[in-house]
Amino acid sequence: MVNLNNLFLRMKELNLTSKKLSDDTGISTGNISDWKKGRSMPTAIKLITLADYLNCSVDYILGRTDNPEVNKVEEKPLHILDSALINSDNKTVILPFYRTPASAGTGSWLTGDITTEYVNTPKTPISCDADFIVEVRGNSMYPKFSDGDRILVKESTSIYENEIGVFILNGESYVKKMGMGELLSINSNYAPIKLKEYDNIRCVGRVVGKIE
């Protein structure tokens, strides 16, 4: 299981605050906070940025080694998606896959211990644009997405009306279409989810496709 304990250990060793890391790299403090709480994982580009800035390897950040000197990124600076992120035949990319599903139904409870793994995905313009994969649970987005589909998500804190995104609403995850003050299903058997003033909602990303 991938974890980012080494990232925060490295920051502590270098006496770096989240604000300092954010100011110097352009990575938002919100991203850093989400990583610390296990809500999300860095994208490939952000992993490279972190490794360069912290003078360590991507493998070290991902917890695959305790040695920060192993396979240092700066030795191959032009290979943005090197062997740690893309396989040798260049026909697949590796993306983080979140085992906690996004519900296309009535909601999936999220725990603090989100199981994450990295999986090979066919290399297409869509998968290269995606930042992570989640599994759909339920059929409220049928026929576009069915129960068990793995969808490709582009990390984003907001999306436009009528775009499909992954949302965390009051601690539960959903894949829905963004409506005007509500989350919409495609399947007419599911009523819209009205958003209330006291709801705790955030957008995780925009759905860009699915793995066929």
C-alpha positions as CSV (number, residue, x, y, z in Angstrom):
1,M,0.0,0.0,0.0
2,V,1.3,3.4,-1.0
3,N,1.7,6.0,1.8
4,L,3.2,9.4,2.0
5,N,4.8,9.2,5.5
6,N,8.3,9.7,4.0
7,L,7.2,13.0,2.4
8,F,6.3,14.5,5.7
9,L,9.3,13.0,7.3
10,R,11.5,14.6,4.7
11,M,9.7,18.0,5.3
12,K,10.4,17.6,9.0
13,E,14.1,16.8,8.4
14,L,14.4,20.0,6.2
15,N,12.3,22.1,8.6
16,L,9.8,22.8,5.9
17,T,6.3,24.0,6.6
18,S,3.4,23.3,4.2
19,K,3.3,27.0,3.4
20,K,7.0,27.1,2.5
21,L,6.6,24.0,0.3
22,S,3.6,25.6,-1.3
23,D,5.3,28.9,-1.9
24,D,8.4,27.4,-3.5
25,T,6.7,24.7,-5.6
26,G,3.3,26.2,-6.5
27,I,1.6,23.1,-5.0
28,S,-1.4,24.3,-2.9
29,T,-1.5,23.9,0.9
30,G,-4.9,22.3,0.3
31,N,-3.3,19.5,-1.7
32,I,-0.6,19.0,1.0
33,S,-3.3,18.8,3.7
34,D,-5.3,16.3,1.7
35,W,-2.2,14.1,1.2
36,K,-1.5,14.2,4.9
37,K,-5.1,13.2,5.7
38,G,-5.0,10.4,3.1
39,R,-7.8,12.1,1.0
40,S,-5.8,12.1,-2.2
41,M,-2.4,11.3,-3.8
42,P,-0.1,13.6,-5.8
43,T,-0.3,13.5,-9.5
44,A,2.8,12.2,-11.5
45,I,3.9,15.8,-12.3
46,K,3.6,16.8,-8.6
47,L,5.6,13.7,-7.5
48,I,8.4,14.8,-9.8
49,T,8.2,18.4,-8.5
50,L,8.3,17.2,-4.9
51,A,11.2,14.8,-5.5
52,D,13.2,17.6,-7.3
53,Y,12.5,20.1,-4.5
54,L,13.2,17.7,-1.6
55,N,16.3,16.3,-3.3
56,C,15.0,12.7,-3.0
57,S,13.6,9.9,-5.1
58,V,10.0,9.4,-6.2
59,D,10.2,5.9,-4.7
60,Y,11.2,7.4,-1.4
61,I,8.1,9.7,-1.4
62,L,5.8,6.8,-2.2
63,G,7.3,4.7,0.6
64,R,8.8,2.1,-1.7
65,T,12.2,2.6,-0.1
66,D,13.6,4.1,3.0
67,N,16.6,5.4,1.1
68,P,16.0,8.9,-0.3
69,E,19.0,8.5,-2.7
70,V,17.6,5.6,-4.7
71,N,16.8,6.4,-8.3
72,K,16.9,10.1,-7.9
73,V,14.8,11.9,-10.4
74,E,17.4,14.5,-11.2
75,E,19.5,11.8,-12.9
76,K,16.8,11.6,-15.6
77,P,15.1,15.0,-15.6
78,L,13.6,14.7,-19.1
79,H,11.7,11.5,-18.4
80,I,8.7,12.9,-16.7
81,L,6.9,9.5,-16.7
82,D,9.9,7.1,-16.2
83,S,9.8,3.5,-15.1
84,A,8.2,4.4,-11.8
85,L,5.2,5.9,-13.6
86,I,5.1,4.3,-17.1
87,N,6.1,0.9,-18.3
88,S,8.9,0.3,-20.8
89,D,6.8,-0.4,-23.9
90,N,5.1,3.0,-23.6
91,K,1.7,1.5,-24.2
92,T,0.4,1.9,-20.7
93,V,0.6,4.5,-17.9
94,I,0.5,3.9,-14.2
95,L,-2.2,5.8,-12.3
96,P,-3.2,5.7,-8.6
97,F,-6.4,3.6,-8.1
98,Y,-8.5,4.4,-5.1
99,R,-10.3,1.3,-3.7
100,T,-12.8,3.5,-1.9
101,P,-15.5,3.7,-4.6
102,A,-17.3,6.8,-5.8
103,S,-21.0,6.0,-5.5
104,A,-23.3,6.3,-8.5
105,G,-26.2,5.7,-6.1
106,T,-26.9,6.9,-2.6
107,G,-23.4,7.4,-1.3
108,S,-20.3,5.5,-0.2
109,W,-18.9,6.1,3.2
110,L,-15.2,7.2,3.2
111,T,-12.9,6.2,6.0
112,G,-9.6,7.8,6.8
113,D,-7.7,4.7,5.7
114,I,-8.1,4.9,1.9
115,T,-6.6,1.9,0.2
116,T,-4.6,3.0,-2.8
117,E,-2.6,1.1,-5.4
118,Y,-1.0,1.9,-8.7
119,V,-2.3,0.1,-11.8
120,N,-1.3,-0.1,-15.4
121,T,-3.8,1.6,-17.7
122,P,-3.9,1.6,-21.5
123,K,-2.1,4.8,-22.8
124,T,-4.5,7.1,-24.5
125,P,-4.9,10.9,-24.7
126,I,-7.6,10.6,-22.0
127,S,-5.6,8.4,-19.6
128,C,-2.6,10.7,-20.0
129,D,-4.8,13.6,-19.0
130,A,-6.1,11.8,-15.9
131,D,-4.6,12.0,-12.4
132,F,-6.3,9.0,-10.8
133,I,-8.8,6.2,-11.0
134,V,-11.8,5.4,-8.9
135,E,-14.4,2.6,-9.1
136,V,-18.0,3.4,-9.6
137,R,-20.5,1.8,-7.2
138,G,-24.1,1.8,-8.2
139,N,-26.1,2.6,-11.4
140,S,-27.4,6.1,-11.0
141,M,-25.1,7.2,-13.9
142,Y,-26.2,4.4,-16.2
143,P,-25.9,4.1,-19.2
144,K,-22.8,6.3,-19.2
145,F,-21.2,4.5,-16.2
146,S,-22.2,1.1,-14.7
147,D,-21.6,-0.5,-11.4
148,G,-17.9,-1.6,-11.3
149,D,-16.6,0.7,-14.0
150,R,-13.3,2.3,-13.4
151,I,-13.4,6.0,-14.2
152,L,-10.5,8.3,-15.1
153,V,-10.5,11.5,-13.1
154,K,-8.7,14.8,-13.6
155,E,-7.9,16.4,-10.3
156,S,-9.9,19.7,-9.9
157,T,-11.5,21.6,-7.0
158,S,-14.4,22.8,-9.2
159,I,-16.2,21.8,-12.4
160,Y,-18.7,23.5,-14.7
161,E,-22.4,22.9,-14.6
162,N,-23.5,19.7,-16.4
163,E,-19.9,18.2,-16.2
164,I,-19.5,14.9,-14.3
165,G,-17.3,14.9,-11.3
166,V,-16.3,13.1,-8.1
167,F,-17.6,14.8,-5.0
168,I,-17.3,14.3,-1.3
169,L,-20.5,15.3,0.4
170,N,-20.8,15.1,4.2
171,G,-18.1,12.4,4.2
172,E,-19.6,10.3,1.4
173,S,-18.2,10.0,-2.1
174,Y,-20.3,10.4,-5.3
175,V,-19.9,10.5,-9.0
176,K,-22.6,12.8,-10.3
177,K,-23.3,15.6,-12.8
178,M,-23.0,19.1,-11.4
179,G,-26.3,20.9,-11.4
180,M,-27.5,24.2,-10.1
181,G,-27.4,23.7,-6.3
182,E,-27.7,19.9,-6.7
183,L,-25.9,16.8,-7.8
184,L,-27.7,15.1,-10.7
185,S,-27.9,11.4,-11.8
186,I,-28.3,10.3,-15.4
187,N,-30.5,7.4,-14.5
188,S,-34.0,8.8,-14.0
189,N,-34.7,6.3,-11.2
190,Y,-32.5,8.4,-8.9
191,A,-33.6,11.8,-7.6
192,P,-31.3,14.8,-7.5
193,I,-29.3,15.4,-4.3
194,K,-30.2,18.9,-3.2
195,L,-27.3,20.8,-1.7
196,K,-28.1,22.5,1.6
197,E,-26.5,25.5,3.2
198,Y,-24.9,23.4,6.0
199,D,-23.6,20.6,3.7
200,N,-19.9,20.0,3.7
201,I,-19.1,19.4,0.0
202,R,-16.0,19.5,-2.1
203,C,-15.1,18.6,-5.6
204,V,-12.3,16.0,-6.0
205,G,-12.1,16.1,-9.8
206,R,-13.7,16.0,-13.2
207,V,-14.5,12.6,-14.8
208,V,-12.7,12.5,-18.2
209,G,-13.5,8.9,-19.2
210,K,-13.5,5.3,-18.2
211,I,-11.2,2.3,-18.7
212,E,-12.8,0.1,-21.4
